[in-house]
Amino acid sequence: MEVDKQKLGLESKSAVETLTAGAAADDSRMDNLPPEVEEGNIEYKLKLINPSACRFEHLVTQMKWRLREGYGEAIYEIGVEDSGLLAGLNDVDLQASLHTLRKMALKLGATTTILRQRAVSDCQVDKKTACEVLVRKVPDDQPFIDLKLAVLGNVDGGKSTLLGVLTQGELDNGRGRARLNLFRHLHEIQSGRTSSISHEMLGFNSEGEVITSGDTQKGCLTAEEICSNASKLITLIDLAGHQKYIKTTICGLTGYSPDFAMLVISANTGIAGTTKEHLGVAMALHVPIFVVVTKIDMCSNSMLLRCMTQLHRLLTGLGCKKVPYDVQCIDDAVTAAINFNQGSICPIFQVSSVTGENLDMLKKFLHVVPPLHTTHEQEKLIQEHAEFQIDEVFNVPHVGTVVGGSLLRGIVREHDELLLGPSENGNFKMVEITSIHRNRSPCRIVRPGQAASLSLKEIDRSVLRKGLVLLKAELEPFACIEFEAEILLLYHTTTISCGFQATIHISNVCQTATIVHMDKETLKTNEKATVKFHFFKHPEYLRVGSRMFLREGRTKAMGQITRLTPFTDVAER
């Protein structure tokens, strides 16, 4: 099946080559792969047949490097030359090469899963085949590979129902039964609309099989059992779709720092409501995104075609500049997953939560999609001083005050002493962490990018709020009530100037701020400016370089913090 450039909205051959690099839906889909590169987690091997002991050790070391580059995952292309030429192997040589690959993986404690095979030659006498294999090794310091997926889309788009089907393992009855276990409040169950942020877990074992809480063969699995059986765990963050809950949705995107996002669109309504707004916020925050079109069982072919046409036009427009990729088979799903982190490709799935159509493609994509951050980035973050942002505060019987949030950098352990703040007067207080829970089970250590709940010793809940942070004392932190940022005004009906007030989102901080100074008199849509903001209520802890998002009604802006003013300096004026 050839890639239709007009269908994808592409004008250059290179874009199509980038899109299809690394895979083929059938024999005619492509002839070559791009040349092999030294960096990254993809390795080409023409054959691996009875290597010597020295050669075998070299191959194992090479695999260890590729796994390190992919943060525990590597893709091996067997029957492919370093130039990318698909040479292929006969059945005997292919099986011998796969046997050697399994021995290499076994020595490192890794597993292998064949993603796909493709015939290079149709000749029955000398038939040759290339094979793509996923090698996965859970990092030594972690029980599983952990990714976070934010779910976006307009109200009534089928987000919660889709998540319920994925995590419960049972199809929907057409009236929203699958989504009931995801709701946290009574009014959500009564209205069928999400108003808060909920978390669900989707696990994959080393063979790529889905592990859900509704596994009928193993019984209803608890969160601890899912984590213990999974080699890869995806935390699904269900966000609200209604316009009046847009603050909650943006807080979920900025506060939880998801690795990637899934935009859910209903086939019978198309691009409506907050769809464009959610897409714009995700792109402004540089969150990789893919699209799932749901409810294809309840709309006609013409209605589905109209929805897909709107979607392709939106993604290829000036505001997005994405390469839409319609996933039509399992092979397409693997292609999309391998190339997803390149940033330009936007896979599109068409699924039904009632009939289960094409859900296997979506699960395959989630199984193969690699972590967003490299090992080098993770190691760099681990070396920094700890910074834990607080998103939730609650009391647990017989435990006391517990805070939930994410660790941005550094490492947090049980019985660590960290600074908590800032308070309303800008001060920080030393507190001790008595216990830690991750994925609803106890643990002793938290690493960068992981979400956790921390129990704090002898702390009054009244002094806690969302937006506080826990920091190492070595950082010598200070609170800020004023800061400067370079912003780009995405949309405003007229112009903004000094005195304009808007809600500011910076990581887990969400507060109203006033513009007190600008390097120009007025700012219009698509213009940039250096702006000084003053928080309306209390000081916050910020970092130079942090990304920010500004909203007020239909007004939207994005930017980056360039300078901080300590709270004490402002108070002395």
C-alpha positions as CSV (number, residue, x, y, z in Angstrom):
1,M,0.0,0.0,0.0
2,E,1.6,3.2,-1.1
3,V,1.5,6.3,1.1
4,D,-0.9,8.9,-0.5
5,K,0.9,12.2,-0.3
6,Q,-2.2,14.2,-1.1
7,K,-4.1,12.3,1.6
8,L,-1.5,13.2,4.2
9,G,-1.3,16.9,3.1
10,L,2.4,16.6,2.1
11,E,4.2,18.3,-0.7
12,S,7.7,16.8,-0.4
13,K,8.9,13.3,-0.9
14,S,11.3,13.6,2.1
15,A,8.3,14.0,4.5
16,V,6.8,10.8,3.2
17,E,10.2,9.0,3.6
18,T,10.5,10.3,7.2
19,L,7.0,9.1,7.9
20,T,7.5,5.6,6.6
21,A,11.1,5.2,7.9
22,G,11.6,2.0,9.8
23,A,8.6,-0.1,8.6
24,A,6.3,-1.3,5.9
25,A,2.7,-2.4,5.8
26,D,3.5,-4.9,3.0
27,D,6.2,-5.8,0.6
28,S,5.7,-2.8,-1.6
29,R,5.5,-0.2,1.1
30,M,9.2,0.6,1.0
31,D,12.6,-0.7,-0.3
32,N,15.0,0.6,2.3
33,L,15.4,2.0,5.8
34,P,17.4,5.2,6.6
35,P,21.1,4.6,7.2
36,E,21.9,3.4,10.7
37,V,23.0,6.1,13.3
38,E,25.3,5.6,16.2
39,E,23.0,7.4,18.7
40,G,19.6,6.1,19.6
41,N,18.1,2.7,20.4
42,I,17.8,1.3,16.8
43,E,20.4,-1.3,15.7
44,Y,20.7,-2.9,12.2
45,K,22.1,-6.4,11.9
46,L,22.4,-8.3,8.6
47,K,22.8,-11.6,10.5
48,L,23.8,-13.1,13.8
49,I,24.8,-16.7,13.1
50,N,27.0,-18.6,15.6
51,P,29.2,-15.7,16.7
52,S,32.5,-16.4,18.4
53,A,32.8,-15.9,22.1
54,C,34.6,-12.6,21.6
55,R,32.1,-11.4,19.0
56,F,29.2,-12.5,21.3
57,E,30.6,-10.4,24.1
58,H,30.9,-7.4,21.8
59,L,27.3,-7.9,20.6
60,V,26.1,-8.0,24.2
61,T,28.0,-4.8,25.0
62,Q,26.4,-3.2,22.0
63,M,22.9,-4.3,23.0
64,K,23.6,-2.9,26.5
65,W,24.4,0.5,24.9
66,R,21.3,0.5,22.7
67,L,19.1,-0.4,25.7
68,R,20.7,2.4,27.7
69,E,20.0,4.9,24.8
70,G,16.3,3.8,24.8
71,Y,15.9,3.8,28.6
72,G,15.4,0.1,28.7
73,E,14.0,-0.5,25.1
74,A,15.8,-1.2,21.8
75,I,14.7,-2.0,18.3
76,Y,16.7,-4.6,16.3
77,E,16.3,-4.8,12.6
78,I,17.5,-8.3,11.5
79,G,18.4,-8.8,7.8
80,V,19.2,-5.1,7.3
81,E,22.6,-3.7,6.3
82,D,24.1,-0.6,8.0
83,S,23.2,1.4,4.9
84,G,19.5,0.6,5.5
85,L,19.2,-1.9,2.6
86,L,16.7,-4.6,3.3
87,A,18.8,-7.7,2.3
88,G,16.7,-10.3,4.2
89,L,17.6,-13.8,5.4
90,N,16.4,-17.3,4.5
91,D,14.4,-19.1,7.2
92,V,17.3,-21.1,8.6
93,D,19.6,-18.0,8.9
94,L,16.7,-15.9,10.3
95,Q,15.9,-18.4,13.0
96,A,19.6,-18.7,13.9
97,S,19.9,-14.9,14.1
98,L,16.8,-14.7,16.4
99,H,18.2,-17.4,18.6
100,T,21.5,-15.5,19.0
101,L,19.5,-12.3,19.7
102,R,17.6,-14.1,22.5
103,K,20.8,-15.4,24.0
104,M,22.2,-11.8,24.0
105,A,19.1,-10.5,25.7
106,L,19.0,-13.3,28.2
107,K,22.5,-12.4,29.3
108,L,21.4,-8.9,30.1
109,G,18.1,-10.0,31.7
110,A,16.1,-8.6,28.8
111,T,13.3,-10.1,26.7
112,T,12.6,-10.1,23.0
113,T,9.3,-9.7,21.2
114,I,9.0,-9.9,17.4
115,L,7.1,-6.9,16.2
116,R,6.8,-7.8,12.5
117,Q,8.3,-9.8,9.7
118,R,8.3,-8.8,6.0
119,A,9.2,-10.6,2.9
120,V,12.1,-9.0,1.0
121,S,11.9,-11.5,-1.9
122,D,8.7,-13.3,-3.1
123,C,10.7,-16.0,-4.8
124,Q,9.7,-19.4,-3.3
125,V,13.0,-20.9,-4.0
126,D,15.1,-18.3,-2.3
127,K,12.6,-16.5,-0.1
128,K,14.2,-13.9,2.2
129,T,12.7,-12.1,5.2
130,A,13.6,-9.2,7.4
131,C,12.5,-9.1,11.0
132,E,12.0,-6.3,13.5
133,V,12.4,-7.2,17.2
134,L,11.7,-5.2,20.4
135,V,14.3,-5.8,23.1
136,R,13.2,-4.7,26.5
137,K,15.1,-4.6,29.8
138,V,13.6,-2.9,32.8
139,P,16.2,-0.6,34.3
140,D,18.0,-2.1,37.3
141,D,16.9,0.7,39.6
142,Q,13.2,0.5,38.6
143,P,10.5,-2.2,38.7
144,F,9.1,-1.2,35.3
145,I,9.3,1.4,32.5
146,D,6.9,4.2,33.6
147,L,5.2,6.6,31.2
148,K,2.4,9.2,31.7
149,L,-0.3,9.8,29.0
150,A,-2.7,12.8,29.2
151,V,-6.1,12.3,27.6
152,L,-7.6,15.4,26.0
153,G,-10.6,16.2,23.9
154,N,-14.0,17.9,23.8
155,V,-16.8,16.9,26.2
156,D,-18.8,13.8,25.2
157,G,-15.9,12.7,22.9
158,G,-15.6,9.3,24.6
159,K,-12.4,9.9,26.6
160,S,-13.4,8.2,29.8
161,T,-15.2,5.4,28.0
162,L,-12.1,4.6,26.0
163,L,-9.9,4.6,29.1
164,G,-12.4,2.4,30.9
165,V,-12.3,-0.1,28.0
166,L,-8.5,-0.1,27.9
167,T,-8.0,-0.5,31.6
168,Q,-10.9,-2.8,32.5
169,G,-10.5,-5.1,29.5
170,E,-14.2,-5.1,28.7
171,L,-16.1,-3.4,25.9
172,D,-18.7,-0.6,26.6
173,N,-22.4,-1.4,26.3
174,G,-23.1,1.8,24.3
175,R,-24.4,3.7,27.3
176,G,-21.2,4.5,29.1
177,R,-20.9,1.6,31.5
178,A,-17.1,1.3,30.9
179,R,-16.4,4.8,32.3
180,L,-18.2,4.4,35.6
181,N,-15.1,3.2,37.5
182,L,-13.1,6.2,36.4
183,F,-15.4,8.8,37.9
184,R,-14.5,10.3,41.3
185,H,-17.6,12.3,42.2
186,L,-21.4,11.5,42.2
187,H,-22.2,14.4,39.9
188,E,-19.7,12.9,37.3
189,I,-21.6,9.6,37.4
190,Q,-25.0,11.4,37.0
191,S,-23.9,13.7,34.2
192,G,-21.4,11.4,32.5
193,R,-18.9,14.2,32.3
194,T,-15.4,14.4,33.9
195,S,-14.8,17.4,36.1
196,S,-11.6,16.3,37.9
197,I,-8.3,14.6,37.2
198,S,-8.4,10.8,37.5
199,H,-5.5,8.3,37.1
200,E,-5.7,4.8,35.7
201,M,-3.0,2.2,35.0
202,L,-2.4,0.2,31.8
203,G,0.3,-2.4,32.1
204,F,2.2,-4.5,29.5
205,N,4.2,-7.6,30.3
206,S,7.5,-8.6,28.5
207,E,5.5,-10.3,25.8
208,G,3.4,-7.3,25.0
209,E,0.2,-8.6,26.5
210,V,-2.1,-6.1,28.2
211,I,-2.4,-6.3,32.0
212,T,-5.6,-4.7,33.2
213,S,-7.5,-4.5,36.5
214,G,-10.4,-6.4,35.0
215,D,-8.4,-9.4,33.8
216,T,-11.0,-12.2,33.8
217,Q,-8.5,-15.0,33.8
218,K,-6.5,-13.8,36.8
219,G,-9.4,-12.2,38.6
220,C,-9.7,-8.5,39.4
221,L,-6.1,-7.4,39.8
222,T,-5.1,-4.8,42.3
223,A,-2.7,-1.9,41.5
224,E,0.1,-3.7,43.2
225,E,-0.5,-6.9,41.1
226,I,-0.5,-4.9,37.9
227,C,2.8,-3.2,38.8
228,S,4.4,-6.5,39.8
229,N,3.5,-8.2,36.6
230,A,4.2,-5.3,34.2
231,S,7.5,-4.5,32.4
232,K,5.9,-1.3,31.1
233,L,3.3,0.8,32.9
234,I,1.4,3.7,31.3
235,T,-0.5,6.0,33.7
236,L,-3.5,7.4,31.9
237,I,-4.4,10.9,33.1
238,D,-8.1,11.5,32.3
239,L,-8.7,15.3,31.9
240,A,-11.9,17.3,31.7
241,G,-13.3,18.2,28.3
242,H,-15.9,20.8,29.2
243,Q,-15.0,24.5,28.7
244,K,-15.8,25.4,32.3
245,Y,-13.2,22.9,33.5
246,I,-10.4,24.2,31.3
247,K,-8.4,25.3,34.3
248,T,-8.4,21.7,35.6
249,T,-7.3,20.5,32.2
250,I,-4.4,23.0,31.9
251,C,-3.3,22.2,35.5
252,G,-3.1,18.5,34.5
253,L,-0.9,19.3,31.5
254,T,1.4,21.7,33.3
255,G,1.5,20.0,36.8
256,Y,1.8,16.3,35.9
257,S,4.3,16.8,33.0
258,P,2.9,13.9,30.8
259,D,5.3,12.2,28.4
260,F,2.7,12.4,25.6
261,A,-0.9,13.2,25.0
262,M,-3.9,11.5,23.3
263,L,-6.5,13.8,21.7
264,V,-9.8,12.0,21.5
265,I,-12.3,13.2,18.8
266,S,-15.8,11.9,18.4
267,A,-16.4,10.8,14.8
268,N,-20.0,12.0,14.8
269,T,-19.3,15.5,16.0
270,G,-15.9,16.1,14.5
271,I,-13.6,19.0,15.6
272,A,-15.9,20.9,18.0
273,G,-15.8,22.7,21.4
274,T,-12.5,22.6,23.2
275,T,-10.7,20.3,20.7
276,K,-8.6,23.0,19.1
277,E,-8.0,24.6,22.5
278,H,-6.7,21.4,24.0
279,L,-4.5,20.7,20.9
280,G,-3.1,24.2,21.1
281,V,-2.2,24.0,24.8
282,A,-0.5,20.6,24.3
283,M,1.6,22.0,21.4
284,A,2.4,25.2,23.4
285,L,3.8,23.0,26.2
286,H,5.7,20.9,23.7
287,V,3.8,17.7,24.6
288,P,3.9,15.1,21.8
289,I,0.4,14.2,20.7
290,F,-1.5,11.6,18.7
291,V,-5.2,11.4,17.8
292,V,-7.9,8.8,18.4
293,V,-11.2,9.1,16.5
294,T,-13.9,7.3,18.5
295,K,-17.5,6.2,18.0
296,I,-16.8,5.0,14.4
297,D,-19.5,2.3,14.9
298,M,-22.3,4.9,15.2
299,C,-21.6,7.2,12.2
300,S,-21.8,6.7,8.4
301,N,-18.8,6.5,6.1
302,S,-19.5,10.0,4.8
303,M,-19.6,11.4,8.3
304,L,-16.3,9.7,9.2
305,L,-14.7,11.0,6.0
306,R,-15.8,14.5,6.8
307,C,-14.3,14.2,10.3
308,M,-11.0,12.9,8.9
309,T,-10.9,15.6,6.3
310,Q,-11.3,18.3,9.0
311,L,-8.7,16.6,11.2
312,H,-6.1,16.4,8.4
313,R,-6.7,20.1,7.5
314,L,-6.2,21.1,11.1
315,L,-3.0,19.1,11.7
316,T,-1.4,20.3,8.4
317,G,-2.3,23.9,9.0
318,L,0.1,26.7,9.9
319,G,-0.6,26.4,13.6
320,C,0.3,22.7,13.8
321,K,2.5,21.7,10.8
322,K,2.1,18.0,11.7
323,V,2.3,15.0,9.4
324,P,-0.9,13.1,9.9
325,Y,-0.5,9.3,9.6
326,D,-3.6,7.1,9.4
327,V,-3.0,3.9,11.3
328,Q,-4.8,1.1,9.3
329,C,-3.1,-2.0,10.5
330,I,-0.8,-3.4,13.2
331,D,2.3,-2.7,11.0
332,D,1.3,1.0,10.8
333,A,0.9,1.1,14.6
334,V,4.5,-0.1,15.0
335,T,5.8,2.4,12.4
336,A,4.0,5.2,14.2
337,A,5.3,4.2,17.6
338,I,9.0,4.0,16.5
339,N,8.9,7.4,14.8
340,F,6.6,9.2,17.2
341,N,9.3,10.9,19.3
342,Q,10.6,12.7,16.2
343,G,7.9,15.3,16.8
344,S,6.5,15.9,13.3
345,I,4.4,12.7,13.0
346,C,0.9,12.6,14.4
347,P,-0.6,9.1,14.3
348,I,-4.4,8.9,13.9
349,F,-6.4,5.9,15.1
350,Q,-10.1,5.1,14.3
351,V,-11.6,3.0,17.1
352,S,-14.9,1.9,18.6
353,S,-15.2,1.3,22.4
354,V,-18.4,-0.7,21.7
355,T,-17.3,-3.2,19.0
356,G,-13.6,-3.1,19.9
357,E,-12.7,-2.3,16.3
358,N,-9.0,-1.3,15.9
359,L,-8.4,-1.2,19.7
360,D,-5.6,-3.8,19.1
361,M,-3.7,-1.2,17.0
362,L,-3.9,1.4,19.7
363,K,-2.7,-1.1,22.3
364,K,0.2,-2.1,20.1
365,F,1.2,1.5,19.7
366,L,1.2,2.1,23.4
367,H,3.2,-1.1,23.9
368,V,6.0,-0.1,21.5
369,V,6.1,3.7,21.9
370,P,9.5,4.6,23.5
371,P,10.1,6.8,26.6
372,L,10.3,10.5,25.8
373,H,13.5,11.2,27.8
374,T,16.8,9.6,27.2
375,T,19.0,7.9,29.8
376,H,21.5,10.8,29.7
377,E,18.7,13.3,30.5
378,Q,17.5,11.1,33.4
379,E,21.0,10.8,34.8
380,K,21.5,14.6,34.6
381,L,18.2,15.1,36.5
382,I,19.2,12.6,39.2
383,Q,22.4,14.4,39.9
384,E,20.6,17.7,40.7
385,H,19.1,18.6,44.1
386,A,15.6,17.3,44.8
387,E,12.5,19.3,43.8
388,F,9.1,17.8,44.5
389,Q,6.0,19.8,43.4
390,I,2.8,19.3,45.4
391,D,-0.5,18.9,43.5
392,E,-2.8,17.4,46.2
393,V,-3.1,17.5,49.9
394,F,-5.2,15.0,52.0
395,N,-5.4,13.2,55.3
396,V,-5.0,9.5,55.7
397,P,-6.3,7.7,58.8
398,H,-3.5,6.5,61.1
399,V,-1.0,8.1,58.8
400,G,-1.5,11.8,59.0
401,T,-1.0,14.5,56.4
402,V,-0.1,13.3,52.9
403,V,0.9,15.3,49.8
404,G,0.7,14.0,46.3
405,G,2.7,15.3,43.3
406,S,5.6,14.7,41.0
407,L,9.4,14.8,41.4
408,L,11.0,17.0,38.8
409,R,14.7,16.4,39.6
410,G,16.9,14.8,42.2
411,I,16.0,11.8,44.4
412,V,13.7,11.6,47.4
413,R,14.0,8.8,50.0
414,E,12.2,7.8,53.2
415,H,13.2,10.0,56.2
416,D,14.7,12.7,54.0
417,E,14.5,16.2,55.4
418,L,13.3,18.8,52.9
419,L,12.3,22.4,52.9
420,L,8.6,23.0,52.4
421,G,7.3,26.3,51.1
422,P,6.8,29.0,50.3
423,S,4.3,30.2,52.9
424,E,2.3,33.3,52.5
425,N,5.2,35.4,53.9
426,G,7.7,33.7,51.6
427,N,9.3,31.4,54.2
428,F,10.4,27.7,54.0
429,K,10.1,25.2,56.8
430,M,12.0,21.9,57.3
431,V,9.9,18.8,57.3
432,E,10.6,15.0,57.4
433,I,9.2,12.4,55.0
434,T,8.0,9.4,57.0
435,S,6.8,7.2,54.2
436,I,6.4,7.0,50.4
437,H,3.8,5.4,48.1
438,R,3.9,5.0,44.3
439,N,1.1,3.5,42.2
440,R,-0.8,2.8,45.4
441,S,1.9,0.6,46.9
442,P,4.8,1.5,49.4
443,C,8.3,2.2,48.1
444,R,11.5,3.7,49.5
445,I,12.7,6.0,46.8
446,V,11.3,8.4,44.1
447,R,13.2,9.3,40.9
448,P,12.7,12.2,38.4
449,G,9.5,12.2,36.5
450,Q,7.7,9.8,38.9
451,A,4.5,10.7,40.7
452,A,4.3,9.8,44.4
453,S,2.5,10.4,47.7
454,L,4.6,11.5,50.6
455,S,3.6,11.4,54.3
456,L,5.0,14.4,56.2
457,K,5.8,14.2,59.9
458,E,4.0,16.6,62.3
459,I,2.8,19.2,59.8
460,D,-0.5,21.1,60.0
461,R,-2.6,20.6,56.9
462,S,-3.9,24.2,57.0
463,V,-0.5,25.5,55.9
464,L,-0.4,23.2,52.9
465,R,-1.8,24.0,49.4
466,K,-1.4,23.1,45.8
467,G,1.6,24.9,44.3
468,L,4.0,24.3,47.2
469,V,7.3,22.5,46.7
470,L,9.7,20.3,48.7
471,L,13.3,21.2,48.2
472,K,16.8,20.3,49.3
473,A,18.2,22.9,51.7
474,E,21.4,23.1,49.5
475,L,19.3,25.0,46.8
476,E,18.9,28.0,49.2
477,P,15.4,28.7,47.7
478,F,13.6,32.0,47.8
479,A,10.0,32.9,47.0
480,C,9.0,35.3,44.2
481,I,6.0,37.5,43.9
482,E,7.3,39.2,40.7
483,F,9.0,37.7,37.7
484,E,9.9,38.6,34.1
485,A,9.1,36.4,31.1
486,E,9.3,36.5,27.3
487,I,5.8,35.8,26.1
488,L,4.1,35.2,22.7
489,L,0.5,36.3,22.6
490,L,-1.4,33.5,20.8
491,Y,-4.8,35.3,20.7
492,H,-6.5,38.4,22.0
493,T,-9.4,40.3,20.5
494,T,-7.6,43.7,20.8
495,T,-4.4,44.5,22.6
496,I,-3.1,44.1,26.1
497,S,-1.0,46.5,28.2
498,C,0.1,47.2,31.8
499,G,-2.6,46.4,34.3
500,F,-3.9,43.4,32.4
501,Q,-4.8,40.5,34.7
502,A,-4.8,36.8,33.7
503,T,-4.4,33.3,35.2
504,I,-0.8,32.1,35.1
505,H,0.1,28.3,34.8
506,I,3.7,27.5,35.6
507,S,4.3,23.8,36.5
508,N,2.0,23.2,39.5
509,V,1.5,26.9,40.1
510,C,-1.9,28.4,39.1
511,Q,-2.5,32.0,40.2
512,T,-3.8,35.3,39.0
513,A,-1.1,37.8,38.0
514,T,-1.0,41.4,36.9
515,I,1.2,42.9,34.2
516,V,3.2,45.7,35.9
517,H,5.7,46.4,33.1
518,M,6.2,45.7,29.4
519,D,9.0,46.6,27.0
520,K,6.3,47.9,24.6
521,E,3.2,49.9,25.2
522,T,0.7,47.3,23.8
523,L,0.8,43.7,22.7
524,K,-1.3,42.2,19.9
525,T,-1.9,38.7,18.6
526,N,1.2,36.9,17.4
527,E,3.5,39.5,18.9
528,K,6.3,38.9,21.4
529,A,7.3,41.0,24.5
530,T,9.2,40.9,27.7
531,V,6.7,41.3,30.5
532,K,7.0,41.6,34.3
533,F,4.2,39.9,36.3
534,H,3.1,40.4,39.9
535,F,1.2,37.6,41.6
536,F,-2.1,38.8,43.0
537,K,-2.3,36.7,46.2
538,H,0.9,35.2,47.5
539,P,4.5,34.4,46.5
540,E,5.5,31.2,44.7
541,Y,8.7,29.2,44.0
542,L,9.8,29.5,40.4
543,R,12.8,28.6,38.3
544,V,14.4,30.6,35.4
545,G,13.7,28.8,32.1
546,S,10.3,27.3,33.2
547,R,7.6,27.4,30.6
548,M,4.4,29.3,31.4
549,F,0.9,29.5,30.0
550,L,-1.4,32.5,30.3
551,R,-5.2,32.5,29.9
552,E,-8.0,34.9,30.4
553,G,-11.3,34.0,28.7
554,R,-10.3,33.5,25.0
555,T,-7.0,35.2,25.5
556,K,-4.0,32.8,25.4
557,A,-0.3,33.3,25.6
558,M,2.8,31.2,26.2
559,G,6.3,32.1,27.3
560,Q,9.4,31.3,29.4
561,I,10.6,32.8,32.6
562,T,13.8,34.9,32.2
563,R,14.3,36.7,35.5
564,L,13.1,36.3,39.1
565,T,12.6,39.0,41.8
566,P,12.9,37.7,45.4
567,F,9.9,38.4,47.6
568,T,12.0,40.1,50.2
569,D,13.2,42.7,47.6
570,V,9.6,43.6,46.7
571,A,8.5,43.7,50.3
572,E,11.2,46.3,51.1
573,R,10.0,48.8,48.5
